[in-house]
Structures are given as structure tokens and as C-alpha cells.
Amino acid sequence: MSTSKTLAEKLAAHPELEKRVSELISLVEAKSGHLDRADEAEEAVIENLKELGNELLTDWGAHKEKQKFEEAHDLHSESNTKKKTSTG
């Protein structure tokens, strides 16, 4: 049995991303009704994808920064513990 999550499950874990993807789908399905020409729809989709990409990369960067900080903190904590036990 596969343990990989479906796209819906992955999106549910990231509500803001789920909202943005839903907005893109609405644009593609033309539910909003305000985009009558292909070039307008294309521009709207591209702009939304740029914004989404920027948000995702910003979140990714913040996550990586936090991860590296925690790794460095853990390494430093182990280092301090080893020093104390070896001299004590």
C-alpha cells in the first residue's frame, strides 16, 4: 500500500496554498466572468502564478532558515554538553 498523499491531502495541509490553487482553477474555469479575452485570462493566470511562486519560495526560504538554525543550535548544544562532561 502506498503512503504517498494525494494532491487534495497535501493541499489540505496548506490552507493558503489550497486557496490560491482554487483561485487559479476558478480563473481557468472562467467562473469569475470578468475575463472575456484569452490575453486577459493569460495575463491573470501568469500574474497569479508569479505571486504564488513568490509566496512559496519565501515560505520555503523561511523554513530552510529555521531548519538550519535548529540544526546549528542542536549541534552547538551537543558541543556544550560534550565539553561539560569531558571536563567535569
PDB file of N, CA, C and O in Angstrom:
ATOM      1  N   MET A   1       0.849  -1.194   0.000  1.00  0.00           N
ATOM      2  CA  MET A   1       0.000   0.000   0.000  1.00  0.00           C
ATOM      3  C   MET A   1       0.883   1.242   0.000  1.00  0.00           C
ATOM      4  O   MET A   1       1.846   1.311   0.764  1.00  0.00           O
ATOM      5  N   SER A   2       0.577   2.207  -0.829  1.00  0.00           N
ATOM      6  CA  SER A   2       1.364   3.425  -0.945  1.00  0.00           C
ATOM      7  C   SER A   2       1.027   4.388   0.189  1.00  0.00           C
ATOM      8  O   SER A   2      -0.135   4.543   0.565  1.00  0.00           O
ATOM      9  N   THR A   3       2.056   5.029   0.723  1.00  0.00           N
ATOM     10  CA  THR A   3       1.833   6.004   1.791  1.00  0.00           C
ATOM     11  C   THR A   3       1.882   7.432   1.261  1.00  0.00           C
ATOM     12  O   THR A   3       1.776   8.383   2.035  1.00  0.00           O
ATOM     13  N   SER A   4       2.044   7.593  -0.061  1.00  0.00           N
ATOM     14  CA  SER A   4       2.101   8.941  -0.607  1.00  0.00           C
ATOM     15  C   SER A   4       0.717   9.584  -0.537  1.00  0.00           C
ATOM     16  O   SER A   4      -0.309   8.933  -0.733  1.00  0.00           O
ATOM     17  N   LYS A   5       0.729  10.870  -0.254  1.00  0.00           N
ATOM     18  CA  LYS A   5      -0.515  11.616  -0.102  1.00  0.00           C
ATOM     19  C   LYS A   5      -1.036  12.065  -1.463  1.00  0.00           C
ATOM     20  O   LYS A   5      -0.265  12.269  -2.400  1.00  0.00           O
ATOM     21  N   THR A   6      -2.341  12.212  -1.555  1.00  0.00           N
ATOM     22  CA  THR A   6      -2.947  12.748  -2.767  1.00  0.00           C
ATOM     23  C   THR A   6      -2.732  14.261  -2.788  1.00  0.00           C
ATOM     24  O   THR A   6      -2.396  14.870  -1.773  1.00  0.00           O
ATOM     25  N   LEU A   7      -2.930  14.839  -3.941  1.00  0.00           N
ATOM     26  CA  LEU A   7      -2.814  16.284  -4.056  1.00  0.00           C
ATOM     27  C   LEU A   7      -3.788  16.976  -3.106  1.00  0.00           C
ATOM     28  O   LEU A   7      -3.435  17.968  -2.468  1.00  0.00           O
ATOM     29  N   ALA A   8      -4.996  16.464  -3.011  1.00  0.00           N
ATOM     30  CA  ALA A   8      -6.001  17.062  -2.118  1.00  0.00           C
ATOM     31  C   ALA A   8      -5.531  17.025  -0.662  1.00  0.00           C
ATOM     32  O   ALA A   8      -5.728  17.990   0.077  1.00  0.00           O
ATOM     33  N   GLU A   9      -4.918  15.926  -0.254  1.00  0.00           N
ATOM     34  CA  GLU A   9      -4.421  15.818   1.124  1.00  0.00           C
ATOM     35  C   GLU A   9      -3.271  16.797   1.364  1.00  0.00           C
ATOM     36  O   GLU A   9      -3.184  17.425   2.419  1.00  0.00           O
ATOM     37  N   LYS A  10      -2.396  16.914   0.370  1.00  0.00           N
ATOM     38  CA  LYS A  10      -1.271  17.849   0.503  1.00  0.00           C
ATOM     39  C   LYS A  10      -1.773  19.286   0.581  1.00  0.00           C
ATOM     40  O   LYS A  10      -1.294  20.074   1.397  1.00  0.00           O
ATOM     41  N   LEU A  11      -2.737  19.623  -0.269  1.00  0.00           N
ATOM     42  CA  LEU A  11      -3.288  20.977  -0.253  1.00  0.00           C
ATOM     43  C   LEU A  11      -4.020  21.270   1.050  1.00  0.00           C
ATOM     44  O   LEU A  11      -3.949  22.384   1.568  1.00  0.00           O
ATOM     45  N   ALA A  12      -4.717  20.282   1.576  1.00  0.00           N
ATOM     46  CA  ALA A  12      -5.442  20.465   2.835  1.00  0.00           C
ATOM     47  C   ALA A  12      -4.482  20.794   3.980  1.00  0.00           C
ATOM     48  O   ALA A  12      -4.860  21.468   4.939  1.00  0.00           O
ATOM     49  N   ALA A  13      -3.254  20.321   3.878  1.00  0.00           N
ATOM     50  CA  ALA A  13      -2.250  20.602   4.912  1.00  0.00           C
ATOM     51  C   ALA A  13      -1.694  22.024   4.795  1.00  0.00           C
ATOM     52  O   ALA A  13      -1.016  22.508   5.702  1.00  0.00           O
ATOM     53  N   HIS A  14      -1.983  22.686   3.679  1.00  0.00           N
ATOM     54  CA  HIS A  14      -1.504  24.050   3.433  1.00  0.00           C
ATOM     55  C   HIS A  14      -2.679  24.904   2.961  1.00  0.00           C
ATOM     56  O   HIS A  14      -2.829  25.136   1.761  1.00  0.00           O
ATOM     57  N   PRO A  15      -3.514  25.375   3.891  1.00  0.00           N
ATOM     58  CA  PRO A  15      -4.751  26.081   3.526  1.00  0.00           C
ATOM     59  C   PRO A  15      -4.551  27.297   2.619  1.00  0.00           C
ATOM     60  O   PRO A  15      -5.362  27.533   1.724  1.00  0.00           O
ATOM     61  N   GLU A  16      -3.500  28.059   2.831  1.00  0.00           N
ATOM     62  CA  GLU A  16      -3.287  29.245   1.996  1.00  0.00           C
ATOM     63  C   GLU A  16      -2.964  28.843   0.562  1.00  0.00           C
ATOM     64  O   GLU A  16      -3.438  29.467  -0.387  1.00  0.00           O
ATOM     65  N   LEU A  17      -2.166  27.812   0.413  1.00  0.00           N
ATOM     66  CA  LEU A  17      -1.853  27.297  -0.911  1.00  0.00           C
ATOM     67  C   LEU A  17      -3.105  26.724  -1.573  1.00  0.00           C
ATOM     68  O   LEU A  17      -3.328  26.915  -2.768  1.00  0.00           O
ATOM     69  N   GLU A  18      -3.906  26.029  -0.797  1.00  0.00           N
ATOM     70  CA  GLU A  18      -5.151  25.469  -1.318  1.00  0.00           C
ATOM     71  C   GLU A  18      -6.063  26.585  -1.838  1.00  0.00           C
ATOM     72  O   GLU A  18      -6.696  26.440  -2.885  1.00  0.00           O
ATOM     73  N   LYS A  19      -6.124  27.678  -1.112  1.00  0.00           N
ATOM     74  CA  LYS A  19      -6.947  28.816  -1.521  1.00  0.00           C
ATOM     75  C   LYS A  19      -6.438  29.390  -2.844  1.00  0.00           C
ATOM     76  O   LYS A  19      -7.229  29.689  -3.738  1.00  0.00           O
ATOM     77  N   ARG A  20      -5.121  29.542  -2.965  1.00  0.00           N
ATOM     78  CA  ARG A  20      -4.540  30.111  -4.188  1.00  0.00           C
ATOM     79  C   ARG A  20      -4.758  29.202  -5.389  1.00  0.00           C
ATOM     80  O   ARG A  20      -5.068  29.683  -6.479  1.00  0.00           O
ATOM     81  N   VAL A  21      -4.601  27.901  -5.204  1.00  0.00           N
ATOM     82  CA  VAL A  21      -4.825  26.953  -6.295  1.00  0.00           C
ATOM     83  C   VAL A  21      -6.294  26.986  -6.711  1.00  0.00           C
ATOM     84  O   VAL A  21      -6.609  26.916  -7.899  1.00  0.00           O
ATOM     85  N   SER A  22      -7.176  27.092  -5.744  1.00  0.00           N
ATOM     86  CA  SER A  22      -8.604  27.199  -6.041  1.00  0.00           C
ATOM     87  C   SER A  22      -8.896  28.449  -6.868  1.00  0.00           C
ATOM     88  O   SER A  22      -9.709  28.408  -7.791  1.00  0.00           O
ATOM     89  N   GLU A  23      -8.234  29.560  -6.538  1.00  0.00           N
ATOM     90  CA  GLU A  23      -8.401  30.795  -7.305  1.00  0.00           C
ATOM     91  C   GLU A  23      -7.928  30.610  -8.745  1.00  0.00           C
ATOM     92  O   GLU A  23      -8.568  31.094  -9.678  1.00  0.00           O
ATOM     93  N   LEU A  24      -6.812  29.912  -8.923  1.00  0.00           N
ATOM     94  CA  LEU A  24      -6.311  29.645 -10.272  1.00  0.00           C
ATOM     95  C   LEU A  24      -7.288  28.787 -11.063  1.00  0.00           C
ATOM     96  O   LEU A  24      -7.530  29.033 -12.244  1.00  0.00           O
ATOM     97  N   ILE A  25      -7.838  27.791 -10.409  1.00  0.00           N
ATOM     98  CA  ILE A  25      -8.813  26.930 -11.078  1.00  0.00           C
ATOM     99  C   ILE A  25     -10.039  27.738 -11.486  1.00  0.00           C
ATOM    100  O   ILE A  25     -10.587  27.537 -12.570  1.00  0.00           O
ATOM    101  N   SER A  26     -10.464  28.642 -10.626  1.00  0.00           N
ATOM    102  CA  SER A  26     -11.600  29.497 -10.964  1.00  0.00           C
ATOM    103  C   SER A  26     -11.300  30.352 -12.194  1.00  0.00           C
ATOM    104  O   SER A  26     -12.169  30.554 -13.042  1.00  0.00           O
ATOM    105  N   LEU A  27     -10.066  30.854 -12.288  1.00  0.00           N
ATOM    106  CA  LEU A  27      -9.689  31.625 -13.468  1.00  0.00           C
ATOM    107  C   LEU A  27      -9.763  30.768 -14.727  1.00  0.00           C
ATOM    108  O   LEU A  27     -10.298  31.186 -15.754  1.00  0.00           O
ATOM    109  N   VAL A  28      -9.218  29.568 -14.623  1.00  0.00           N
ATOM    110  CA  VAL A  28      -9.202  28.666 -15.774  1.00  0.00           C
ATOM    111  C   VAL A  28     -10.616  28.271 -16.180  1.00  0.00           C
ATOM    112  O   VAL A  28     -10.916  28.165 -17.369  1.00  0.00           O
ATOM    113  N   GLU A  29     -11.473  28.057 -15.207  1.00  0.00           N
ATOM    114  CA  GLU A  29     -12.855  27.683 -15.498  1.00  0.00           C
ATOM    115  C   GLU A  29     -13.712  28.881 -15.886  1.00  0.00           C
ATOM    116  O   GLU A  29     -14.877  28.728 -16.256  1.00  0.00           O
ATOM    117  N   ALA A  30     -13.129  30.072 -15.798  1.00  0.00           N
ATOM    118  CA  ALA A  30     -13.806  31.326 -16.160  1.00  0.00           C
ATOM    119  C   ALA A  30     -15.069  31.553 -15.348  1.00  0.00           C
ATOM    120  O   ALA A  30     -16.045  32.108 -15.852  1.00  0.00           O
ATOM    121  N   LYS A  31     -15.052  31.123 -14.083  1.00  0.00           N
ATOM    122  CA  LYS A  31     -16.218  31.334 -13.227  1.00  0.00           C
ATOM    123  C   LYS A  31     -16.367  32.802 -12.830  1.00  0.00           C
ATOM    124  O   LYS A  31     -17.472  33.265 -12.548  1.00  0.00           O
ATOM    125  N   SER A  32     -15.258  33.527 -12.810  1.00  0.00           N
ATOM    126  CA  SER A  32     -15.329  34.914 -12.362  1.00  0.00           C
ATOM    127  C   SER A  32     -16.054  35.795 -13.369  1.00  0.00           C
ATOM    128  O   SER A  32     -16.642  36.806 -12.985  1.00  0.00           O
ATOM    129  N   GLY A  33     -16.024  35.433 -14.659  1.00  0.00           N
ATOM    130  CA  GLY A  33     -16.781  36.158 -15.664  1.00  0.00           C
ATOM    131  C   GLY A  33     -16.188  37.475 -16.120  1.00  0.00           C
ATOM    132  O   GLY A  33     -16.689  38.053 -17.084  1.00  0.00           O
ATOM    133  N   HIS A  34     -15.150  37.978 -15.478  1.00  0.00           N
ATOM    134  CA  HIS A  34     -14.612  39.278 -15.855  1.00  0.00           C
ATOM    135  C   HIS A  34     -13.490  39.174 -16.892  1.00  0.00           C
ATOM    136  O   HIS A  34     -12.983  40.199 -17.349  1.00  0.00           O
ATOM    137  N   LEU A  35     -13.098  37.967 -17.267  1.00  0.00           N
ATOM    138  CA  LEU A  35     -12.064  37.788 -18.276  1.00  0.00           C
ATOM    139  C   LEU A  35     -12.716  37.266 -19.557  1.00  0.00           C
ATOM    140  O   LEU A  35     -13.083  36.095 -19.656  1.00  0.00           O
ATOM    141  N   ASP A  36     -12.847  38.158 -20.527  1.00  0.00           N
ATOM    142  CA  ASP A  36     -13.533  37.787 -21.761  1.00  0.00           C
ATOM    143  C   ASP A  36     -12.576  37.434 -22.894  1.00  0.00           C
ATOM    144  O   ASP A  36     -12.971  36.772 -23.854  1.00  0.00           O
ATOM    145  N   ARG A  37     -11.339  37.863 -22.794  1.00  0.00           N
ATOM    146  CA  ARG A  37     -10.375  37.611 -23.863  1.00  0.00           C
ATOM    147  C   ARG A  37      -9.262  36.701 -23.375  1.00  0.00           C
ATOM    148  O   ARG A  37      -8.911  36.701 -22.196  1.00  0.00           O
ATOM    149  N   ALA A  38      -8.717  35.927 -24.296  1.00  0.00           N
ATOM    150  CA  ALA A  38      -7.657  34.976 -23.958  1.00  0.00           C
ATOM    151  C   ALA A  38      -6.440  35.677 -23.378  1.00  0.00           C
ATOM    152  O   ALA A  38      -5.834  35.172 -22.433  1.00  0.00           O
ATOM    153  N   ASP A  39      -6.066  36.841 -23.931  1.00  0.00           N
ATOM    154  CA  ASP A  39      -4.882  37.526 -23.416  1.00  0.00           C
ATOM    155  C   ASP A  39      -5.106  38.034 -21.990  1.00  0.00           C
ATOM    156  O   ASP A  39      -4.168  38.066 -21.193  1.00  0.00           O
ATOM    157  N   GLU A  40      -6.329  38.428 -21.665  1.00  0.00           N
ATOM    158  CA  GLU A  40      -6.641  38.851 -20.295  1.00  0.00           C
ATOM    159  C   GLU A  40      -6.548  37.664 -19.336  1.00  0.00           C
ATOM    160  O   GLU A  40      -6.001  37.777 -18.239  1.00  0.00           O
ATOM    161  N   ALA A  41      -7.091  36.530 -19.766  1.00  0.00           N
ATOM    162  CA  ALA A  41      -7.036  35.331 -18.936  1.00  0.00           C
ATOM    163  C   ALA A  41      -5.591  34.881 -18.742  1.00  0.00           C
ATOM    164  O   ALA A  41      -5.181  34.520 -17.639  1.00  0.00           O
ATOM    165  N   GLU A  42      -4.834  34.908 -19.828  1.00  0.00           N
ATOM    166  CA  GLU A  42      -3.426  34.512 -19.749  1.00  0.00           C
ATOM    167  C   GLU A  42      -2.653  35.410 -18.773  1.00  0.00           C
ATOM    168  O   GLU A  42      -1.888  34.923 -17.940  1.00  0.00           O
ATOM    169  N   GLU A  43      -2.859  36.688 -18.886  1.00  0.00           N
ATOM    170  CA  GLU A  43      -2.176  37.636 -18.007  1.00  0.00           C
ATOM    171  C   GLU A  43      -2.566  37.406 -16.542  1.00  0.00           C
ATOM    172  O   GLU A  43      -1.716  37.456 -15.653  1.00  0.00           O
ATOM    173  N   ALA A  44      -3.839  37.156 -16.302  1.00  0.00           N
ATOM    174  CA  ALA A  44      -4.304  36.920 -14.932  1.00  0.00           C
ATOM    175  C   ALA A  44      -3.689  35.645 -14.359  1.00  0.00           C
ATOM    176  O   ALA A  44      -3.264  35.624 -13.204  1.00  0.00           O
ATOM    177  N   VAL A  45      -3.642  34.588 -15.160  1.00  0.00           N
ATOM    178  CA  VAL A  45      -3.053  33.329 -14.693  1.00  0.00           C
ATOM    179  C   VAL A  45      -1.567  33.504 -14.428  1.00  0.00           C
ATOM    180  O   VAL A  45      -1.063  33.052 -13.400  1.00  0.00           O
ATOM    181  N   ILE A  46      -0.860  34.156 -15.344  1.00  0.00           N
ATOM    182  CA  ILE A  46       0.583  34.375 -15.168  1.00  0.00           C
ATOM    183  C   ILE A  46       0.855  35.196 -13.912  1.00  0.00           C
ATOM    184  O   ILE A  46       1.747  34.866 -13.131  1.00  0.00           O
ATOM    185  N   GLU A  47       0.093  36.253 -13.722  1.00  0.00           N
ATOM    186  CA  GLU A  47       0.288  37.102 -12.540  1.00  0.00           C
ATOM    187  C   GLU A  47       0.040  36.313 -11.259  1.00  0.00           C
ATOM    188  O   GLU A  47       0.799  36.431 -10.298  1.00  0.00           O
ATOM    189  N   ASN A  48      -1.012  35.517 -11.245  1.00  0.00           N
ATOM    190  CA  ASN A  48      -1.308  34.693 -10.074  1.00  0.00           C
ATOM    191  C   ASN A  48      -0.211  33.665  -9.824  1.00  0.00           C
ATOM    192  O   ASN A  48       0.157  33.421  -8.675  1.00  0.00           O
ATOM    193  N   LEU A  49       0.309  33.067 -10.879  1.00  0.00           N
ATOM    194  CA  LEU A  49       1.389  32.086 -10.716  1.00  0.00           C
ATOM    195  C   LEU A  49       2.672  32.739 -10.199  1.00  0.00           C
ATOM    196  O   LEU A  49       3.384  32.157  -9.380  1.00  0.00           O
ATOM    197  N   LYS A  50       2.961  33.942 -10.677  1.00  0.00           N
ATOM    198  CA  LYS A  50       4.136  34.668 -10.170  1.00  0.00           C
ATOM    199  C   LYS A  50       3.996  34.939  -8.666  1.00  0.00           C
ATOM    200  O   LYS A  50       4.925  34.713  -7.891  1.00  0.00           O
ATOM    201  N   GLU A  51       2.830  35.421  -8.280  1.00  0.00           N
ATOM    202  CA  GLU A  51       2.589  35.704  -6.858  1.00  0.00           C
ATOM    203  C   GLU A  51       2.678  34.429  -6.033  1.00  0.00           C
ATOM    204  O   GLU A  51       3.284  34.414  -4.961  1.00  0.00           O
ATOM    205  N   LEU A  52       2.073  33.363  -6.537  1.00  0.00           N
ATOM    206  CA  LEU A  52       2.112  32.082  -5.837  1.00  0.00           C
ATOM    207  C   LEU A  52       3.546  31.590  -5.713  1.00  0.00           C
ATOM    208  O   LEU A  52       3.957  31.147  -4.641  1.00  0.00           O
ATOM    209  N   GLY A  53       4.304  31.662  -6.789  1.00  0.00           N
ATOM    210  CA  GLY A  53       5.702  31.244  -6.758  1.00  0.00           C
ATOM    211  C   GLY A  53       6.509  32.052  -5.756  1.00  0.00           C
ATOM    212  O   GLY A  53       7.326  31.496  -5.022  1.00  0.00           O
ATOM    213  N   ASN A  54       6.287  33.348  -5.722  1.00  0.00           N
ATOM    214  CA  ASN A  54       6.991  34.210  -4.776  1.00  0.00           C
ATOM    215  C   ASN A  54       6.660  33.826  -3.340  1.00  0.00           C
ATOM    216  O   ASN A  54       7.549  33.739  -2.493  1.00  0.00           O
ATOM    217  N   GLU A  55       5.379  33.597  -3.068  1.00  0.00           N
ATOM    218  CA  GLU A  55       4.961  33.205  -1.718  1.00  0.00           C
ATOM    219  C   GLU A  55       5.556  31.845  -1.328  1.00  0.00           C
ATOM    220  O   GLU A  55       6.034  31.669  -0.207  1.00  0.00           O
ATOM    221  N   LEU A  56       5.522  30.896  -2.254  1.00  0.00           N
ATOM    222  CA  LEU A  56       6.061  29.569  -1.967  1.00  0.00           C
ATOM    223  C   LEU A  56       7.559  29.619  -1.700  1.00  0.00           C
ATOM    224  O   LEU A  56       8.049  28.975  -0.773  1.00  0.00           O
ATOM    225  N   LEU A  57       8.289  30.385  -2.514  1.00  0.00           N
ATOM    226  CA  LEU A  57       9.738  30.474  -2.306  1.00  0.00           C
ATOM    227  C   LEU A  57      10.078  31.225  -1.022  1.00  0.00           C
ATOM    228  O   LEU A  57      11.056  30.895  -0.352  1.00  0.00           O
ATOM    229  N   THR A  58       9.289  32.215  -0.682  1.00  0.00           N
ATOM    230  CA  THR A  58       9.500  32.928   0.580  1.00  0.00           C
ATOM    231  C   THR A  58       9.274  31.985   1.757  1.00  0.00           C
ATOM    232  O   THR A  58      10.071  31.955   2.695  1.00  0.00           O
ATOM    233  N   ASP A  59       8.187  31.215   1.709  1.00  0.00           N
ATOM    234  CA  ASP A  59       7.911  30.239   2.772  1.00  0.00           C
ATOM    235  C   ASP A  59       8.990  29.163   2.827  1.00  0.00           C
ATOM    236  O   ASP A  59       9.426  28.762   3.906  1.00  0.00           O
ATOM    237  N   TRP A  60       9.419  28.700   1.650  1.00  0.00           N
ATOM    238  CA  TRP A  60      10.478  27.688   1.580  1.00  0.00           C
ATOM    239  C   TRP A  60      11.759  28.221   2.217  1.00  0.00           C
ATOM    240  O   TRP A  60      12.409  27.524   2.997  1.00  0.00           O
ATOM    241  N   GLY A  61      12.116  29.456   1.881  1.00  0.00           N
ATOM    242  CA  GLY A  61      13.320  30.066   2.441  1.00  0.00           C
ATOM    243  C   GLY A  61      13.243  30.203   3.953  1.00  0.00           C
ATOM    244  O   GLY A  61      14.213  29.923   4.657  1.00  0.00           O
ATOM    245  N   ALA A  62      12.096  30.631   4.450  1.00  0.00           N
ATOM    246  CA  ALA A  62      11.923  30.768   5.896  1.00  0.00           C
ATOM    247  C   ALA A  62      12.022  29.407   6.580  1.00  0.00           C
ATOM    248  O   ALA A  62      12.613  29.286   7.653  1.00  0.00           O
ATOM    249  N   HIS A  63      11.439  28.384   5.955  1.00  0.00           N
ATOM    250  CA  HIS A  63      11.505  27.031   6.519  1.00  0.00           C
ATOM    251  C   HIS A  63      12.945  26.539   6.552  1.00  0.00           C
ATOM    252  O   HIS A  63      13.388  25.976   7.553  1.00  0.00           O
ATOM    253  N   LYS A  64      13.679  26.752   5.457  1.00  0.00           N
ATOM    254  CA  LYS A  64      15.079  26.316   5.396  1.00  0.00           C
ATOM    255  C   LYS A  64      15.928  27.055   6.429  1.00  0.00           C
ATOM    256  O   LYS A  64      16.781  26.457   7.084  1.00  0.00           O
ATOM    257  N   GLU A  65      15.690  28.342   6.567  1.00  0.00           N
ATOM    258  CA  GLU A  65      16.443  29.134   7.539  1.00  0.00           C
ATOM    259  C   GLU A  65      16.194  28.614   8.952  1.00  0.00           C
ATOM    260  O   GLU A  65      17.131  28.466   9.737  1.00  0.00           O
ATOM    261  N   LYS A  66      14.933  28.337   9.274  1.00  0.00           N
ATOM    262  CA  LYS A  66      14.586  27.806  10.591  1.00  0.00           C
ATOM    263  C   LYS A  66      15.227  26.439  10.796  1.00  0.00           C
ATOM    264  O   LYS A  66      15.756  26.145  11.868  1.00  0.00           O
ATOM    265  N   GLN A  67      15.175  25.610   9.763  1.00  0.00           N
ATOM    266  CA  GLN A  67      15.761  24.269   9.841  1.00  0.00           C
ATOM    267  C   GLN A  67      17.266  24.354  10.095  1.00  0.00           C
ATOM    268  O   GLN A  67      17.788  23.631  10.944  1.00  0.00           O
ATOM    269  N   LYS A  68      17.964  25.219   9.376  1.00  0.00           N
ATOM    270  CA  LYS A  68      19.411  25.365   9.551  1.00  0.00           C
ATOM    271  C   LYS A  68      19.736  25.910  10.943  1.00  0.00           C
ATOM    272  O   LYS A  68      20.705  25.481  11.570  1.00  0.00           O
ATOM    273  N   PHE A  69      18.927  26.853  11.421  1.00  0.00           N
ATOM    274  CA  PHE A  69      19.134  27.400  12.756  1.00  0.00           C
ATOM    275  C   PHE A  69      18.993  26.307  13.807  1.00  0.00           C
ATOM    276  O   PHE A  69      19.807  26.201  14.725  1.00  0.00           O
ATOM    277  N   GLU A  70      17.948  25.497  13.660  1.00  0.00           N
ATOM    278  CA  GLU A  70      17.733  24.416  14.627  1.00  0.00           C
ATOM    279  C   GLU A  70      18.854  23.390  14.578  1.00  0.00           C
ATOM    280  O   GLU A  70      19.283  22.886  15.616  1.00  0.00           O
ATOM    281  N   GLU A  71      19.331  23.076  13.373  1.00  0.00           N
ATOM    282  CA  GLU A  71      20.452  22.145  13.240  1.00  0.00           C
ATOM    283  C   GLU A  71      21.701  22.704  13.920  1.00  0.00           C
ATOM    284  O   GLU A  71      22.402  21.985  14.631  1.00  0.00           O
ATOM    285  N   ALA A  72      21.972  23.986  13.696  1.00  0.00           N
ATOM    286  CA  ALA A  72      23.141  24.622  14.308  1.00  0.00           C
ATOM    287  C   ALA A  72      22.983  24.674  15.823  1.00  0.00           C
ATOM    288  O   ALA A  72      23.944  24.459  16.561  1.00  0.00           O
ATOM    289  N   HIS A  73      21.780  24.957  16.280  1.00  0.00           N
ATOM    290  CA  HIS A  73      21.520  25.018  17.716  1.00  0.00           C
ATOM    291  C   HIS A  73      21.721  23.645  18.349  1.00  0.00           C
ATOM    292  O   HIS A  73      22.338  23.525  19.408  1.00  0.00           O
ATOM    293  N   ASP A  74      21.194  22.603  17.689  1.00  0.00           N
ATOM    294  CA  ASP A  74      21.361  21.248  18.199  1.00  0.00           C
ATOM    295  C   ASP A  74      22.828  20.853  18.229  1.00  0.00           C
ATOM    296  O   ASP A  74      23.293  20.244  19.192  1.00  0.00           O
ATOM    297  N   LEU A  75      23.548  21.194  17.188  1.00  0.00           N
ATOM    298  CA  LEU A  75      24.978  20.881  17.131  1.00  0.00           C
ATOM    299  C   LEU A  75      25.721  21.614  18.235  1.00  0.00           C
ATOM    300  O   LEU A  75      26.591  21.042  18.891  1.00  0.00           O
ATOM    301  N   HIS A  76      25.380  22.866  18.438  1.00  0.00           N
ATOM    302  CA  HIS A  76      26.016  23.674  19.476  1.00  0.00           C
ATOM    303  C   HIS A  76      25.674  23.120  20.861  1.00  0.00           C
ATOM    304  O   HIS A  76      26.540  23.061  21.734  1.00  0.00           O
ATOM    305  N   SER A  77      24.442  22.723  21.063  1.00  0.00           N
ATOM    306  CA  SER A  77      24.030  22.159  22.352  1.00  0.00           C
ATOM    307  C   SER A  77      24.791  20.876  22.650  1.00  0.00           C
ATOM    308  O   SER A  77      25.228  20.663  23.781  1.00  0.00           O
ATOM    309  N   GLU A  78      24.956  20.021  21.648  1.00  0.00           N
ATOM    310  CA  GLU A  78      25.714  18.786  21.823  1.00  0.00           C
ATOM    311  C   GLU A  78      27.163  19.101  22.138  1.00  0.00           C
ATOM    312  O   GLU A  78      27.791  18.417  22.947  1.00  0.00           O
ATOM    313  N   SER A  79      27.685  20.113  21.516  1.00  0.00           N
ATOM    314  CA  SER A  79      29.061  20.531  21.718  1.00  0.00           C
ATOM    315  C   SER A  79      29.266  20.997  23.154  1.00  0.00           C
ATOM    316  O   SER A  79      30.254  20.631  23.790  1.00  0.00           O
ATOM    317  N   ASN A  80      28.346  21.795  23.664  1.00  0.00           N
ATOM    318  CA  ASN A  80      28.428  22.277  25.040  1.00  0.00           C
ATOM    319  C   ASN A  80      28.308  21.111  26.021  1.00  0.00           C
ATOM    320  O   ASN A  80      29.023  21.076  27.023  1.00  0.00           O
ATOM    321  N   THR A  81      27.439  20.185  25.755  1.00  0.00           N
ATOM    322  CA  THR A  81      27.251  19.040  26.636  1.00  0.00           C
ATOM    323  C   THR A  81      28.509  18.192  26.698  1.00  0.00           C
ATOM    324  O   THR A  81      28.927  17.753  27.769  1.00  0.00           O
ATOM    325  N   LYS A  82      29.108  17.966  25.532  1.00  0.00           N
ATOM    326  CA  LYS A  82      30.326  17.170  25.484  1.00  0.00           C
ATOM    327  C   LYS A  82      31.447  17.853  26.245  1.00  0.00           C
ATOM    328  O   LYS A  82      32.198  17.187  26.957  1.00  0.00           O
ATOM    329  N   LYS A  83      31.581  19.175  26.111  1.00  0.00           N
ATOM    330  CA  LYS A  83      32.625  19.910  26.815  1.00  0.00           C
ATOM    331  C   LYS A  83      32.435  19.801  28.335  1.00  0.00           C
ATOM    332  O   LYS A  83      33.393  19.598  29.082  1.00  0.00           O
ATOM    333  N   LYS A  84      31.201  19.937  28.763  1.00  0.00           N
ATOM    334  CA  LYS A  84      30.935  19.896  30.196  1.00  0.00           C
ATOM    335  C   LYS A  84      31.215  18.500  30.759  1.00  0.00           C
ATOM    336  O   LYS A  84      31.774  18.375  31.849  1.00  0.00           O
ATOM    337  N   THR A  85      30.836  17.465  30.033  1.00  0.00           N
ATOM    338  CA  THR A  85      31.044  16.112  30.560  1.00  0.00           C
ATOM    339  C   THR A  85      32.503  15.700  30.492  1.00  0.00           C
ATOM    340  O   THR A  85      32.958  14.919  31.328  1.00  0.00           O
ATOM    341  N   SER A  86      33.257  16.212  29.505  1.00  0.00           N
ATOM    342  CA  SER A  86      34.643  15.794  29.382  1.00  0.00           C
ATOM    343  C   SER A  86      35.539  16.515  30.391  1.00  0.00           C
ATOM    344  O   SER A  86      36.610  16.011  30.731  1.00  0.00           O
ATOM    345  N   THR A  87      35.118  17.679  30.868  1.00  0.00           N
ATOM    346  CA  THR A  87      35.943  18.420  31.808  1.00  0.00           C
ATOM    347  C   THR A  87      35.467  18.231  33.243  1.00  0.00           C
ATOM    348  O   THR A  87      36.157  18.599  34.193  1.00  0.00           O
ATOM    349  N   GLY A  88      34.299  17.664  33.383  1.00  0.00           N
ATOM    350  CA  GLY A  88      33.708  17.587  34.709  1.00  0.00           C
ATOM    351  C   GLY A  88      33.882  16.305  35.319  1.00  0.00           C
ATOM    352  O   GLY A  88      33.434  16.090  36.445  1.00  0.00           O
TER     353      GLY A  88
END
